[in-house]
Structures are given as C-alpha cells and as structure tokens.
Amino acid sequence: MANSSLPQEQKMYDTALNLIGVIAKVPLVKVDREQFLRQQFANSPYLEEILLLGPQSVYTPKALEKKARAIVRSNTNKTSAVSFATGLPANPFVMVPAAGADVAQYFGFALHMAQQIAYLFGEDELFTNGGELTEEAKVRVIAYLGVMCGAAGAGNLIVQTSRVVGQNVGKKVAGQALTKTTWYPLVKKIGVLLGQKITKKTVEKTISKAVPLLGGVVSGGLTFATFRSMGFRLTDEFFKLVTGEDQEEMELNPEFLASIVDVDGPNHRRR
C-alpha cells in the first residue's frame, strides 16, 4: 500500500520544485542582501558590521523580531492589494484559467518576504552564481517555504542549513546533486508537503476566480489571512534560531515534573 503512494508523493515534490524554478527566474522575487540591509539600517552607526556579520551580531533577537514583523505586515498589505487586482476576471462572465500564474505570484511574494526575514537574522545571500539558485539555495528555499506553510520538520532543516549556527552548507553540497545530500529525505518530505499546499492554493484561487465581482474580494481575503501568518511563522523560527531555543523540547507541566522527581528521584530525566 505504501508503494502505491510513491507516484503521488513524487508528483507533489516535483510540483514544489517546478514552482521554485519558475519563481526563481522572476527578477522582482530576488532581494539583494546588501541593498536591503543598507535600506533597513541606513541610520545605524554599525552598518559596516551589519553588512559583514549580519544584523543579529549587532541587535538583540527581540529588536530584530519587531522589525521582521513590521516587514511582514508591509509585505502582506502589498500582496493583498495585488491579489485583489488580479482576482478580478477580465470578463465577469468568463472564468479566467490563470490560477497557475496567480499561485506562482503568491509564492513568489512569499519567497521575496522570506529572503528579507532571513537577511535580518543573519543569513547569507540566497541568489548567487549570477542570480541562479545553487543546490544549497534550493534546500534553503524549500526550508523557508516549508516553515511558512507549516510543514513539519522544516524548522529543523533551517537549523541544519543556517549560517548563524555555523554550518558551512555550501561546501557540503558543492558539486553534489540535491538527491545525494545527507538531508535529502527531509528535503523530500518537506517538498511533498509543500507541493500539497501549492495544489490546495491553486484550487482556492480557481474557486475565487469563478465568482465574478466577489472573486477579487475572496482572493485578497485569502491572501491577507494566510500571508501574514506565513511571515510570522518564519520570523518565529529564526527568532528561535538566534536565541538558541530548543525547537524540539517542550516545557513540562510543573505537576507532572514534580511527580517524576517524587517517583524516580531528583536526578532522573525521562525523554
């Protein structure tokens, strides 16, 4: 039974990779790290340190989180306005079969915002090598979009690929195909979930376009409701990363913790 699901999983994974390939070619999706940081910290006396080492080396995680959330709100407002405009069919009586383009636009905006958040928290330039996505960059894109879409394990992938935690990912994947990297199983799993989200979003966009005038309102509403939460998810993940919070360990109920100490002794820890 498990084998029968493999073709569908591969289809979802290919959907995610294909979309990433499409949006990566759009110039407006790309964020120049240095230009962005110069704009955000134009009045800072520590601009050179920020450009060289990242904002996280100068400012507290809380200060960066506040700035990231402001950026998310700004991106959300801009994206909703565009989505409202494109949600209106050219002919009110004919459903426009352009859901695929709309979805690409939606995730293109998401990747644009993801770069801004990542750069705030000290990550390296995403688009290098003449503006192309390297294998390492593809992993980072899958991780970013995966977190934004709520895919389980995507946060762990960000930790593994992050410059902030000292991983020299570029050398690890240099000259390797994505399928040969050690974390490919996790990348594949997140990519499948991302493909499912993309497919679901395509259906939502198609339905919204089927309603003549209301279509624009529905499209913009869907964007505003989901886009902001996507940005906040990624912000929260990077905040955990730079503060060193354990993303896997959950805080125990004090009463339960006391019962463990009583029964098993003060030095016992149950995993």
Secondary structure, DSSP 8 states (H G I E B T S, - for coil): -TGGGHHHHHHHHHHHHHHHHHHTT-GGG---HHHHHHHHTTT-TTHHHHHHH-GGGTS-HHHHHHHHHHHHHHHHHHHHHHHHHHTS-SSTTS----HHHHHHHHHHHHHHHHHHHHHHTT---SSBTTTB--HHHHHHHHHHHHHHTT-TTHHHHHHHH-TTTT--HHHHHTT--GGGSTTHHHHHHHHHHHHHHHHHHHHHHHHHHTSTTHHHHHHHHHHHHHHHHHHHHHHHHHHHHHHT--SS-----HHHHHHHHHHH-TT----
